[in-house]
């Protein structure tokens, strides 16, 4: 593949333009984290206090770490571990720092395996609303004449069917594999360039519709009234974890995507756009979902069931409910696919480089691994519900296979990866090299450097400590 003008390593792929890079990175960031996890977390953690602290975490920790990651990738022009190693070598530091990339690649692989399980639920709801559209017609509410408990029980109904769960999970994973196998510019970029604009279109439509038909003012008050007394340690922990998950940080994904960026992309500005877009979508997702949920008189604090259970009930009361429901889950599907593609790409780039394999072989091998773990995750909702893989670790003693993967990656891998990245970029890597890559000048550069050197690692270490022992 031509690497002309980018100074890239021979054979390393590239984005075809800066906007392709931005769309792909925004596609990675915007996903189930924004549409499903953010409103659920905000609802469970008291609304406004969580939201404000979340935005604070994005600005003070997420954005500096994001820039650090894409910068490592762009300098390295290789898979995540090799990129970190290149920066280390060019700075006269130990090759051992490449462990940042290896840990990240492994974490991305673990997240991929359970992310595709939830992706399967989204596919299921697309099917449900499609069927309902045929049954109840275009104009009426969704699920006409059906009791709320009935709609709510769709999700546990799905959980009870292990084979269906596995089938949906494999379908979603197969779609992810298909696009990653096609390569950076004709697969990953294609998904981002076509699906992200469609996502934004649907997203805008549903948000506006929700604002007009739902209880918008209650949602605004709920999300943006800041009550200090609600800002507990637990809420802060949840907010920073959410910021990391949502920005795809600490798991090598952004290092890998940065490695396909060209020399003349300003990484500082680009990181700002990615973080800004991701945060805007999360906040707007709250403003799309809560008005609809409040208008139906439902509670905000039901957690993960919010998108899959409360929202479908709320669609019942809405004109064009089946159609809006269908559009909503198609939109979430697009967002989830552009994220799962990035989760698969990080380990694929590594396997392909390290073992000198073709992209196709590497994708199939990693994909098969994710399929095996996915089966175990799918079964944690039914046949293997009592299996506690990490019973010997108090923090994860109660977790089933799915929750254990989620907990280990969000509470350990992501923060540890981010702390190491900050120490590496802030203290170990050559200051001139970093300065040349980051695209920041003057005060911005100094602020970023102070955040990466002091603020981020310290806050993250405190949070990690309380996350484990608190
Ligand atoms: N950021 C994605 C989301 O919000 C999830 C993700 C995490 C993707 C880590 C890549 C890496 O859904």
Boltz pocket constraint, residues with backbone or C-beta under 6 A from the ligand:
constraints:
  - pocket:
      binder: B
      contacts: [[A, 28], [A, 29], [A, 30], [A, 31], [A, 32], [A, 33], [A, 34], [A, 108], [A, 111], [A, 244], [A, 245], [A, 246], [A, 247], [A, 248], [A, 249], [A, 251], [A, 253], [A, 335], [A, 339], [A, 340], [A, 342], [A, 343]]
      max_distance: 6.0
